Amino acid sequence: MLYVSTRGGTKPQRFTEILLEGLAPDGGLFLPEEFPRLSAAEFAAMRGMSYPQLAFAILAKFADDVPAEDLKRLVDATYTGKIFGSEDITPVKKLEPGLFLLGLSNGPSLAFKDIALQLIGNLFEYVLDKHGRRLNVLGATSGDTGSSAEYALRGKKNVQVFMLSPQGRMSAFQAAQMYSLQDANILNIAVRGVFDDCQDIVKAISGDFAFKARHRIGAVNSINWARVAAQVVYYFKAYFAVSRENGEPVSFAVPTGNFGNVYAGHVARQMGLPIGRLIVATNENKVLDEFFRTGRYRLRKAAEVVATSSPSMDISKSSNFERYAYDLVGRDGEKLRGLWEKLDREGTLDLSGTDDFRRVADTGFVSGSSTHADRLATIRRVWKDYGVMIDPHTADGLKVGLEHREQGVPLVCMETAQPAKFAETIREALGREPVRPAGFENLEKLPQRFEVMDADAGQIKHYIAAATSRSV
């Protein structure tokens, strides 16, 4: 398996060569030179597999330069009942005939990103130890990536984490999860701005290749390919759980901001998984919904990004969308590079009326958006009808998913996080407190460690340089 850049300017590389990287040297994102296609026999064997067995079978396709015995050991150490609450790892809950909720929030940080990041923490430690290297991980979060990454990497050998988050834009629980960590290798930076500012800084620093090399900067955001690959697994897991036999279509509704989670579904579909529809659910910041409806992708200025009650999706620049667009333009790196240069310059990408946009239908993508009132109504309905409490992002997914539900096709709605992370919205919707898992009872009262900085890449580079010189 070889990996290339979406912008066509890098030589093909192996999985372990790109594992620690964010942006490719040409500014693009790494992805497989071609997606592996699974045979009927492989699908048949997978149906009866446990989660660790399924993860190994799929990840071995993408990480074929990791010795099989090592990869199996890492996978088995990651996907355990102790870490995820049950041996099922991602349990499927039937809400009604044909409608299911995929439980993805049982990891250490109570969010779906734990599924991939717990594995990445182990992969990073394995590769760094093998080569005697250190890594400074730089990331940006709108709420959940930060805590999932920090819980995966806290205390890891040879790893230091710098996590940027938008000051005042996360729930109190989300902020406390990150800022209360006292591990010496975890450094939080609250940026005066929105998530897009944080993400732009990460990209600017990752694009300064001399600085990146000097300070050994790596990425853990969803631009890291290994995260996408790990998320592909639970699409297969859910498919086998809700279908009776291989070949039946199943659709997935996915709340999304940075496009990584739903893009993993696209990868699963390219591998041959019979996915009917991939339903993109956005909140009031509906940049992606606008694209899938019109073919026009328009970035918002920071002041236009609305602060919502599903804050992890308050994003205007969806990083992984570039990977999907690369497929739409026929995997033409030069063409993609031109489109993204224009997007950076003018803030708009317009594929409407082109053959490229007409390919969207072939990929199964449809979309919709949700508002605060929709979230409250959906949370109330799911609690009343099914006795299940869901978080606001999952509510966005269910609302939009039901709008696109097809007769006779099972619909799986992807859970984003546990409701405890968004108590204010749950109280407003249901008039009651969400149950907090053990160990999180007084989270917001714990001492917090973080630095507040302007949305200035130069200032943050200076901070990183000082911190990495102290850690050597």
C-alpha positions in Angstrom: 0.0 0.0 0.0 1.5 3.3 -1.1 0.3 6.8 -0.2 0.2 9.9 -2.4 -0.7 13.6 -1.9 -4.0 15.0 -3.1 -2.0 17.7 -4.8 0.2 15.3 -6.7 3.6 16.7 -5.7 5.1 13.9 -3.5 6.5 10.5 -4.3 4.5 7.5 -3.1 5.3 6.5 0.5 4.5 3.6 2.9 2.1 3.8 5.9 4.8 4.2 8.6 6.4 7.0 6.6 3.3 9.1 6.6 1.9 8.0 10.0 3.4 10.9 12.0 2.7 13.5 9.3 -0.1 16.0 8.9 0.2 17.9 5.6 2.2 16.4 2.8 5.2 18.4 1.7 3.2 19.9 -1.2 0.5 21.1 1.2 -1.9 18.3 0.3 -3.2 15.4 2.3 -2.0 11.8 2.1 -4.4 9.1 1.0 -3.9 5.6 -0.6 -2.7 5.5 -4.2 -5.7 3.2 -4.7 -8.3 1.9 -2.3 -8.1 -1.8 -1.5 -11.2 -3.8 -2.8 -12.4 -6.7 -0.7 -13.4 -10.1 -2.1 -16.6 -11.9 -1.4 -14.7 -14.4 0.6 -13.1 -11.7 2.7 -16.6 -10.2 3.4 -17.9 -13.6 4.3 -15.1 -14.1 6.8 -15.5 -10.7 8.4 -19.2 -11.1 9.3 -18.4 -13.3 12.3 -15.3 -11.4 13.5 -14.9 -9.6 16.9 -14.0 -5.9 16.8 -10.2 -6.5 17.2 -10.3 -9.2 14.5 -12.2 -6.9 12.2 -9.9 -4.0 12.9 -6.8 -6.1 12.2 -8.2 -7.4 8.9 -9.0 -3.9 7.6 -6.0 -2.1 9.0 -3.6 -4.7 7.7 -4.7 -3.5 4.2 -3.6 0.1 4.9 -0.6 -0.6 7.2 1.1 -3.5 5.3 4.6 -2.3 6.3 3.9 -2.9 10.0 4.7 -6.6 10.8 1.4 -8.5 11.2 2.3 -9.7 14.7 3.1 -6.2 15.8 -0.1 -4.7 14.3 -2.2 -7.4 15.9 -0.6 -6.8 19.3 -1.3 -3.0 19.0 -4.9 -3.6 17.9 -5.6 -6.1 20.6 -4.1 -3.8 23.3 -6.3 -0.9 22.0 -9.8 -2.5 21.6 -10.5 -4.0 25.0 -13.5 -4.0 27.3 -11.5 -2.2 29.9 -10.9 0.8 27.7 -14.3 0.9 25.9 -16.6 -0.5 28.5 -17.5 -3.7 26.8 -15.9 -6.2 24.4 -18.4 -5.0 21.7 -16.4 -1.7 21.5 -19.0 0.0 19.3 -22.4 -1.4 20.4 -25.4 -1.1 18.0 -28.8 0.0 19.6 -32.0 -0.7 17.8 -34.4 2.2 18.2 -37.1 0.8 15.9 -37.3 -1.6 13.0 -34.7 -0.3 10.4 -33.4 2.5 12.6 -30.2 2.0 14.7 -27.8 4.1 16.8 -24.1 3.1 16.6 -22.5 3.7 20.1 -19.2 5.4 19.6 -18.8 7.3 22.9 -17.6 4.7 25.4 -13.9 5.5 25.3 -11.9 7.5 27.8 -13.0 10.9 26.6 -16.6 9.9 25.9 -16.5 10.8 22.2 -16.3 8.9 18.9 -12.8 10.1 18.2 -11.4 7.8 21.0 -12.0 4.8 18.6 -9.2 6.0 16.3 -7.1 8.0 18.7 -6.5 5.3 21.2 -5.0 3.2 18.4 -3.0 6.1 17.1 -1.5 6.7 20.5 -0.2 3.1 20.5 1.0 3.3 16.9 2.9 6.6 17.6 4.6 5.1 20.6 5.5 1.9 18.7 7.0 3.8 15.7 8.9 6.3 17.8 10.4 3.7 20.1 11.4 1.6 17.1 13.3 4.4 15.5 14.5 6.2 18.7 12.7 9.4 17.8 10.7 12.1 19.6 7.5 13.8 18.3 5.8 17.0 19.1 2.1 16.6 18.2 0.3 19.7 17.0 -3.4 19.7 16.8 -6.6 21.9 16.7 -9.9 21.0 18.2 -13.4 22.3 18.1 -14.2 20.2 21.2 -13.7 16.5 21.0 -10.5 15.8 19.1 -8.5 17.6 21.8 -9.6 15.5 24.7 -9.5 12.3 22.7 -6.0 12.9 21.5 -4.8 14.0 25.0 -6.3 11.0 26.7 -4.6 8.8 24.1 -1.2 10.4 24.3 -0.9 11.4 28.0 2.1 9.9 29.6 3.3 8.3 26.3 7.0 8.0 25.8 8.7 10.4 23.4 5.5 12.4 22.7 4.6 16.0 23.6 1.2 17.4 22.7 0.3 21.0 21.8 -3.5 21.4 21.4 -5.1 24.6 20.1 -8.8 25.2 21.0 -11.0 28.2 20.4 -11.4 30.2 23.7 -14.9 30.1 25.0 -16.3 28.1 22.1 -16.5 24.7 23.8 -18.8 23.4 26.4 -17.6 23.7 30.0 -17.2 19.9 30.2 -15.2 19.7 26.9 -12.8 22.5 28.1 -12.4 20.9 31.5 -11.6 17.5 30.0 -8.6 19.0 28.3 -7.5 21.8 30.6 -7.6 19.7 33.8 -5.1 17.2 32.6 -1.9 17.6 34.7 0.4 15.3 32.6 3.7 17.2 31.8 3.5 16.2 28.1 0.1 17.8 27.5 0.1 21.6 26.7 -3.2 23.4 25.9 -3.4 26.7 24.1 -6.7 28.6 24.2 -6.8 30.7 21.0 -8.7 34.0 20.9 -10.8 33.1 17.9 -12.8 30.3 16.3 -11.8 26.7 15.4 -11.0 27.8 11.8 -8.3 30.1 13.2 -6.8 27.2 15.2 -6.9 24.9 12.1 -5.3 27.7 10.0 -2.4 28.0 12.5 -1.8 24.3 12.5 -1.7 24.2 8.7 0.6 27.3 8.6 3.0 25.7 11.1 2.9 22.3 9.3 3.6 24.1 6.0 6.7 25.7 7.4 8.8 22.6 6.7 12.0 23.9 8.2 10.3 24.7 11.5 8.4 21.4 11.3 11.6 19.4 10.8 13.6 21.3 13.4 10.9 20.8 16.1 9.8 17.3 15.0 6.1 18.4 14.5 3.5 15.7 13.8 -0.3 15.7 13.5 -3.1 14.0 15.2 -6.0 15.9 13.7 -8.3 14.2 11.2 -5.9 15.2 8.5 -3.8 12.3 9.8 -4.6 9.3 7.5 -4.3 6.7 10.3 -7.4 8.3 12.0 -9.5 7.8 8.9 -8.3 4.2 8.4 -9.2 3.4 12.0 -12.7 4.9 11.6 -13.4 2.8 8.5 -13.6 -0.3 10.8 -16.8 0.7 12.6 -18.7 1.1 9.4 -18.0 -2.6 8.7 -18.9 -3.5 12.3 -22.2 -1.7 12.1 -23.0 -3.1 8.6 -22.6 -6.7 9.8 -24.7 -5.9 12.9 -27.7 -4.6 11.1 -27.8 -6.5 7.8 -28.9 -10.1 7.4 -26.6 -11.0 4.6 -23.8 -9.5 2.6 -24.9 -7.4 -0.4 -27.8 -5.7 1.3 -27.6 -1.8 1.3 -27.3 0.0 4.6 -27.3 3.8 4.9 -25.4 5.9 7.5 -26.2 9.3 8.9 -23.1 11.1 10.1 -22.9 14.5 12.0 -19.8 16.1 10.6 -17.8 19.3 10.7 -14.3 18.5 9.5 -15.6 15.7 7.2 -13.3 13.0 8.6 -15.9 10.6 10.0 -18.1 10.6 7.0 -15.1 10.4 4.7 -14.2 7.1 6.4 -17.6 5.9 5.2 -16.7 6.9 1.7 -13.5 4.8 2.0 -15.5 1.8 3.3 -17.8 2.2 0.3 -14.9 2.3 -2.1 -13.6 -0.9 -0.5 -16.9 -2.5 -1.5 -19.0 -2.2 1.6 -22.6 -1.9 0.3 -23.4 1.5 1.7 -26.6 3.0 0.2 -26.5 6.6 1.3 -23.9 8.6 3.3 -26.0 11.3 4.9 -24.0 14.4 5.9 -25.6 16.2 8.8 -24.5 19.8 9.6 -25.6 22.4 12.0 -26.2 26.1 11.3 -22.7 26.3 9.8 -23.9 24.5 6.7 -20.9 24.8 4.4 -21.0 21.1 3.5 -24.7 21.0 3.1 -24.5 23.9 0.7 -21.9 22.1 -1.4 -23.9 18.8 -1.6 -27.0 20.7 -2.6 -25.6 23.2 -5.0 -22.0 22.2 -6.0 -20.7 25.5 -4.4 -18.3 25.3 -1.4 -18.0 28.7 0.2 -15.7 29.4 3.2 -17.0 31.7 5.9 -15.0 34.5 7.6 -14.4 33.9 11.4 -17.2 36.4 12.3 -19.7 34.4 10.1 -19.0 31.1 12.0 -22.0 30.7 14.3 -21.5 29.5 17.9 -24.1 26.7 18.2 -25.2 24.1 20.7 -23.4 21.4 18.7 -20.0 23.2 18.9 -17.8 20.4 17.6 -19.3 21.1 14.2 -18.8 24.9 14.3 -16.4 24.7 11.3 -16.2 26.4 8.0 -13.1 24.8 6.5 -13.6 21.0 6.4 -10.0 19.6 6.1 -10.9 16.1 4.9 -13.2 17.5 2.2 -10.0 17.9 0.1 -9.6 14.1 0.0 -13.1 13.7 -1.2 -12.7 16.4 -3.8 -9.6 14.6 -5.1 -11.8 11.6 -6.0 -14.5 13.9 -7.6 -11.9 15.4 -9.9 -10.7 12.0 -11.1 -7.7 11.9 -8.7 -6.0 14.6 -10.8 -3.6 16.2 -8.3 -2.7 19.1 -10.6 -6.4 20.0 -11.0 -7.1 19.7 -7.3 -4.2 21.9 -6.5 -5.5 24.6 -8.8 -8.9 24.4 -7.3 -7.5 24.7 -3.7 -5.3 27.6 -4.6 -8.4 29.4 -5.9 -10.3 28.4 -2.8 -7.5 29.9 -0.6 -7.4 33.0 -2.7 -11.1 33.6 -3.3 -12.9 31.6 -0.6 -15.1 29.8 -3.0 -15.0 26.5 -4.9 -17.7 26.1 -7.6 -18.2 22.7 -9.2 -21.9 23.3 -10.0 -22.9 22.1 -13.5 -19.7 20.1 -14.0 -19.0 16.4 -14.5 -17.1 16.6 -11.3 -20.2 17.6 -9.3 -22.3 15.0 -11.1 -20.0 12.3 -9.7 -21.4 13.1 -6.2 -24.5 11.0 -6.9 -22.3 8.0 -7.7 -20.7 8.3 -4.3 -24.0 8.1 -2.4 -23.6 11.5 -0.6 -26.7 13.5 0.4 -27.0 16.2 3.1 -29.1 18.4 5.3 -28.8 20.8 8.2 -30.2 21.2 11.7 -30.9 24.1 14.0 -30.9 24.5 17.8 -34.7 24.1 17.8 -34.3 20.9 15.7 -31.8 19.5 18.2 -34.0 20.1 21.2 -37.0 18.5 19.4 -34.9 15.5 18.4 -33.4 15.0 21.8 -37.0 15.1 23.3 -38.4 12.8 20.7 -35.7 10.1 21.1 -36.0 10.3 24.9 -39.8 10.0 24.8 -40.0 7.3 22.1 -37.0 5.2 22.9 -35.9 6.1 26.4 -32.4 7.0 24.9 -30.6 10.2 25.7 -28.5 11.6 22.9 -26.1 14.6 22.6 -26.8 17.6 20.4 -24.5 16.4 17.5 -26.1 13.0 17.4 -29.4 14.8 17.3 -28.3 16.7 14.2 -27.4 13.3 12.6 -30.8 11.7 13.5 -32.8 14.7 12.3 -31.1 14.8 8.9 -30.8 11.0 8.6 -34.6 10.6 9.0 -35.2 13.2 6.3 -33.2 11.0 3.9 -34.4 7.6 5.2 -35.3 5.1 2.5 -38.0 2.5 2.7 -36.6 -1.0 3.4 -32.9 0.2 3.8 -31.6 0.1 7.4 -30.4 3.5 8.6 -27.5 3.7 11.1 -27.1 7.0 12.9 -23.6 7.6 14.2 -23.3 8.7 17.9 -20.9 11.6 18.5 -20.5 11.9 22.2 -22.1 11.2 25.6 -24.8 13.7 26.6 -22.9 14.5 29.8 -20.5 16.6 27.7 -23.4 19.0 26.8 -25.4 19.2 30.0 -26.8 22.7 29.3 -28.5 21.6 26.1 -29.8 18.4 27.7 -31.3 20.5 30.6 -33.0 22.8 28.1 -34.4 19.9 26.1 -35.4 17.5 28.9 -35.4 19.5 32.1 -33.0 17.0 33.7 -29.3 16.4 34.2 -27.5 13.8 32.0 -25.9 11.0 33.9 -22.1 11.4 34.3 -19.9 8.4 34.0 -17.9 7.5 37.0 -14.7 9.6 37.4 -16.2 12.8 35.8 -18.4 13.9 38.7 -16.5 17.1 39.6 -14.6 17.7 36.4 -15.2 21.4 36.0 -14.0 22.1 39.5 -10.6 20.5 39.0 -7.5 22.9 38.6 -6.9 23.7 34.9 -3.7 24.3 33.0 -3.7 26.3 29.7 -2.2 29.3 28.0 -4.3 32.0 26.2 -2.9 33.3 23.0 -3.9 35.4 20.0 -4.7 33.7 16.7 -1.1 34.3 15.6 1.0 31.5 14.1 4.3 33.4 14.9 3.4 33.7 18.6 2.5 30.0 18.9 5.6 28.9 17.0 7.7 30.9 19.6 5.8 29.0 22.4 6.4 25.6 20.8 10.1 26.4 20.2 10.6 27.3 23.8 8.7 24.3 25.1 10.5 21.8 22.9 13.9 23.2 23.8 13.1 22.6 27.5 11.9 19.0 26.8 15.1 17.9 25.0 
